[in-house]
Amino acid sequence: MERQNNGNVESENDRIKQGERAGTVGVGVNLVLGTVKLATGLVVNSLAVVADGVNNLSDSFSSLVTLFSFRWAGKPADREHPFGHGRVEYIAALTLSFLVMAVGLQFVKSSAARILHPVPLKFSPWAILLMLLSVFAKLLLGVFYKRVASKIRSGTLQAAAIDSFSDMAITSCVALSLVVPRFTTFPADGIIGMVVALFILYSSFRMIRATLTPLLGTSPDPDLAKDIRRTILEHEPIQGVHDLIVHTYGPEKHFASAHAEVPAGLSTTELHEVIDHVERELEETLRVSVVIHMDPVNPDSEELRVVREEVDRILEHHPSVLSMHDLRIVGQGDQKKLLFDIVLSCSCSLNRAAQEKLTQDIDKELKRTHPFYTTHITVDREMA
């Protein structure tokens, strides 16, 4: 199933093909630039140029890893990996990040030695020209990466685009370091080499942070969560949605679960048919595999209506609570239990003790108007 939305390519096959094409272009361009700079740096005896060349070669290896990860991530699910192989893209990027960090540390050491003990450089106009041509090549590559990344929603290619634009500034500084020795003995080569080395380290830390986040688990795309809720609520007799949780196994592989509020008086068979239809529609239109749990509610109960209004009034004085759901009354006479869940914002920092105090405060306020209820309040976290 393919879906077009704001120009985004939703077909997994198209995504893999475009990702592979971008990876191949990146390997070729960076390999040529890295090789040329490395040779140039050795000829003119410039550590800064050599470091910039190695930086480009690491970008080439990065593109190679990207190419490999897109192919591997496109493999179908199997017995050992029932959720597919989409997270390979993140693991590959993380592995590369540590390799880039090692390169940066080595050049920090070499640049420090060059600053302390400068060596003469050979002035070469053609070497400067090659650096400037490299800046233009990186500009074109960055624009190409950015366009493909926006189409296939690839964090890896988006990071590659940012890296290409950053390389432009670095290479410009390297070109400047080739001009400075002609007019002064200032150790520009070692200093620019140190700048390049620190940039390589910064890039590696940035890559590590960007790839660890989805591996550890992050909030889903707000638009995707909104679309899931909207699709579920479009089907009668569903009256509400809560406890939506979305798990991501690669940029285009999502699994989710949600609770749908349905009238308690309808038959289980009828409701099951509706839920099945919604799950199929979500799979076909949003390409999300969703499991929906039915929560029966009784909207015609006057007792529940009164209690709901009272609970809503109380929760207005607790800004940390986003919403309330699953309100129900069980038992008879003086043995009634009032049960409901409250949802805290994902940014809320209340610990377990503070959450217990919050539920106790709500319980005390309820007891003032409903002293015969035994309350049971469950604390949920906003997940999507």
Secondary structure, DSSP 8 states (H G I E B T S, - for coil): ---EETTEE--HHHHHHHHHHHHHHHHHHHHHHHHHHHHHHHHHT-HHHHHHHHHHHHHHHHHHHHHHHHHHHTS---SS-TT-STTHHHHHHHHHHHHHHHHHHHHHHHHHHHHHS-------HHHHHHHHHHHHHHHHHHHHHHHHHHHHT-HHHHHHHHHHHHHHHHHHHHHHHHHGGGT----HHHHHHHHHHHHHHHHHHHHHHHHHHHHH-----HHHHHHHHHHHHTSTT--EEEEEEEEESSTT-EEEEEEEEEETTS-HHHHHHHHHHHHHHHHHHT-EEEEEEEEEE-TT-HHHHHHHHHHHHHHTT-TTEEEEEEEEEESSGGG-EEEEEEEE-TT----HHHHHHHHHHHHHHHHHH-TT-EEEEEEEE---
